[in-house]
Amino acid sequence: MVYFKKILVVTPANAIQASVVAQSVRIAKEQQSHVTFFSVAEELPKEQLAWITLLPPQELMANLFQEQQASLSKSVVSFQDDFPSVDAFNAIGLPFIEVIKKVQQENYDLVILAAKANSHARKRFFGSTTVHLMRKCPCPVLTIGANDDKPIKRIVAAIDVYAPTAAGHKLNESILNRAANLAELENAELHIIHAWQLPGDDYLKGWGYSSEIERLEIVMKKQQDREKHMDKIIAKTLFIQKPPITKLLEGSAQEKIPQYVKENDIDLIVMGTVCRTGIPGYFIGNTAESILSEVSCSVLTLKPEGFISPVE
């Protein structure tokens, strides 16, 4: 069992979303977690402050800090009885940096915040603070989909069956364990998926596979091999009573995973992101970033073992 004993909920001081509160309460009650609501006000440049106030910058920011703290504390009081243990703090600075510092200094196990959606005909984009945290925060980050305060009924764990490194194998195990734990807590269906695709036709012809029948044969062989490998990973990692739903998706992960999420009405994706393990600096992988921009459900992103945040 993986526990979230300390949860940091990142939110505007005077606009805490009901969906964020609902999911935070659900996890905190199940795991008896301590929850901290945390807001960050960005510090205005001194040149800009000179145009809007005669107060010294330090005094103005001190007033802002007090107002933010009072507003956040007042909001939290209204629902504090729903939590086993809760408090509220705020800070002044660059939001993602202050959040990561808070996580590092006080050893939080999970960050929760709302995903920000921009209007677009097809894509969904996360706010800049959310993306920075997905890239740089050392602990798991749970982003709550728009107005997603309903119970979680279906969870997807997206894994890489043929992860090329030991860190990738460990990340698969972490994804499966986290997803299985949440599925158990929420009494939700657990779906385990892996997207894969063969090289293009030109490559296959170069290997001597020129006909459609030969292509279908190699697809079947590759699929059977991946099914066996996937079953082996699941059997080795998970010890749960209710069997998961497993699915291999032939095609690009960027296309097939969002499609699967939509068609199966998935409430939460648990997935990993790519990093330079052990090196101070992180980038979200192209695959993960593409998937995140296409979904509207909640997403839990995990870092590989050995990840070092560039924020100190």
Backbone hydrogen bonds, N-H to C=O, Kabsch-Sander energy under -0.5 kcal/mol:
donor,donor_aa,acceptor,acceptor_aa,energy
5,K,3,Y,-0.7
7,I,34,H,-2.8
8,L,110,L,-2.8
9,V,7,I,-0.6
9,V,36,T,-3.2
10,V,8,L,-0.7
10,V,112,I,-2.7
11,T,9,V,-0.5
11,T,38,F,-2.2
15,A,12,P,-0.9
17,Q,15,A,-0.5
21,V,17,Q,-2.0
22,A,18,A,-2.8
23,Q,19,S,-2.1
24,S,20,V,-2.1
25,V,21,V,-2.8
26,R,22,A,-2.1
27,I,23,Q,-2.1
28,A,24,S,-2.7
29,K,25,V,-2.7
30,E,26,R,-1.6
31,Q,27,I,-2.2
32,Q,28,A,-1.2
33,S,28,A,-1.5
34,H,5,K,-2.9
35,V,85,S,-2.6
36,T,7,I,-2.7
37,F,87,D,-2.5
38,F,9,V,-3.3
38,F,36,T,-0.5
39,S,89,F,-1.7
41,A,91,A,-2.6
42,E,40,V,-0.5
49,L,45,P,-2.1
50,A,46,K,-1.9
51,W,47,E,-0.6
51,W,48,Q,-0.9
52,I,48,Q,-0.8
52,I,49,L,-0.8
53,T,49,L,-1.6
60,L,56,P,-2.4
61,M,57,P,-2.6
62,A,58,Q,-1.9
63,N,59,E,-2.2
64,L,60,L,-2.3
65,F,61,M,-2.4
66,Q,62,A,-2.1
67,E,63,N,-2.4
68,Q,64,L,-2.7
69,Q,65,F,-2.5
70,A,66,Q,-2.4
71,S,67,E,-2.5
72,L,68,Q,-2.7
73,S,69,Q,-2.5
74,K,70,A,-2.1
75,S,71,S,-2.0
76,V,72,L,-2.4
77,V,73,S,-2.1
78,S,74,K,-0.9
78,S,75,S,-0.6
79,F,76,V,-1.5
80,Q,76,V,-0.8
80,Q,77,V,-0.5
82,D,79,F,-1.7
83,F,80,Q,-1.5
85,S,33,S,-0.6
87,D,35,V,-1.9
89,F,37,F,-2.6
91,A,39,S,-1.9
93,G,41,A,-2.4
97,I,94,L,-0.5
98,E,94,L,-2.4
99,V,95,P,-2.4
100,I,96,F,-2.1
101,K,97,I,-2.4
102,K,98,E,-2.1
103,V,99,V,-2.4
104,Q,100,I,-2.6
105,Q,101,K,-2.7
106,E,102,K,-2.0
107,N,103,V,-1.1
108,Y,103,V,-1.1
109,D,6,K,-2.7
110,L,6,K,-1.2
111,V,140,P,-2.1
112,I,8,L,-2.5
113,L,142,L,-2.1
115,A,144,I,-2.4
117,A,115,A,-0.5
124,R,293,S,-4.0
131,V,127,G,-2.2
132,H,128,S,-2.5
133,L,129,T,-2.2
134,M,130,T,-2.4
135,R,131,V,-1.9
136,K,132,H,-2.6
137,C,133,L,-2.3
141,V,301,T,-1.9
142,L,111,V,-3.5
143,T,141,V,-0.6
143,T,299,V,-2.8
144,I,113,L,-2.5
144,I,142,L,-0.5
148,D,145,G,-2.0
149,D,147,N,-1.4
153,K,151,P,-0.6
155,I,189,E,-2.8
156,V,268,L,-2.9
157,A,191,H,-3.2
158,A,156,V,-0.6
158,A,270,V,-2.2
159,I,157,A,-0.7
159,I,193,I,-2.2
161,V,159,I,-0.7
163,A,160,D,-1.3
169,H,165,T,-1.7
170,K,166,A,-2.2
171,L,167,A,-2.1
172,N,168,G,-2.1
173,E,169,H,-1.9
174,S,170,K,-2.3
175,I,171,L,-2.7
176,L,172,N,-2.5
177,N,173,E,-2.6
178,R,174,S,-2.7
179,A,175,I,-2.5
180,A,176,L,-2.6
181,N,177,N,-2.5
182,L,178,R,-2.4
183,A,179,A,-2.4
184,E,180,A,-2.2
185,L,181,N,-2.4
186,E,182,L,-2.6
187,N,183,A,-0.8
188,A,183,A,-2.5
189,E,153,K,-3.0
191,H,155,I,-3.5
191,H,189,E,-0.6
192,I,245,I,-3.1
193,I,157,A,-2.3
193,I,191,H,-0.5
194,H,247,K,-1.7
196,W,249,L,-2.6
203,Y,200,G,-0.6
204,L,200,G,-2.0
205,K,201,D,-2.6
206,G,202,D,-1.6
207,W,203,Y,-1.2
208,G,205,K,-1.3
209,Y,204,L,-2.9
210,S,208,G,-0.9
215,R,211,S,-1.9
216,L,212,E,-2.5
217,E,213,I,-2.1
218,I,214,E,-2.1
219,V,215,R,-2.2
220,M,216,L,-2.4
221,K,217,E,-2.3
222,K,218,I,-2.7
223,Q,219,V,-2.6
224,Q,220,M,-2.5
225,D,221,K,-2.3
226,R,222,K,-2.4
227,E,223,Q,-2.6
228,K,224,Q,-2.1
229,H,225,D,-2.1
230,M,226,R,-2.9
231,D,227,E,-2.6
232,K,228,K,-2.0
233,I,229,H,-2.1
234,I,230,M,-2.4
235,A,231,D,-2.6
236,K,232,K,-2.0
237,T,233,I,-1.7
238,L,234,I,-2.9
245,I,190,L,-2.9
246,T,244,P,-0.6
247,K,192,I,-2.2
249,L,194,H,-2.7
250,E,248,L,-0.6
251,G,196,W,-3.7
251,G,249,L,-0.6
255,E,252,S,-0.7
256,K,252,S,-3.1
257,I,253,A,-1.8
259,Q,255,E,-1.4
260,Y,256,K,-2.5
261,V,257,I,-2.5
262,K,258,P,-2.2
263,E,259,Q,-2.6
264,N,260,Y,-1.9
265,D,262,K,-1.1
266,I,261,V,-2.3
267,D,154,R,-2.3
268,L,154,R,-1.4
269,I,298,S,-1.9
270,V,156,V,-3.1
271,M,269,I,-0.5
271,M,300,L,-2.4
273,T,302,L,-1.3
276,R,281,G,-0.5
277,T,275,C,-1.3
278,G,306,G,-0.9
279,I,276,R,-2.3
281,G,279,I,-1.2
281,G,308,I,-1.1
289,E,285,G,-2.8
290,S,286,N,-2.3
291,I,287,T,-2.3
292,L,288,A,-2.6
293,S,289,E,-1.6
294,E,291,I,-1.6
295,V,291,I,-0.7
295,V,292,L,-0.6
298,S,267,D,-1.7
299,V,143,T,-2.1
300,L,269,I,-3.4
301,T,141,V,-2.4
301,T,299,V,-0.6
302,L,271,M,-2.0
307,F,304,P,-1.6
312,E,310,P,-0.5
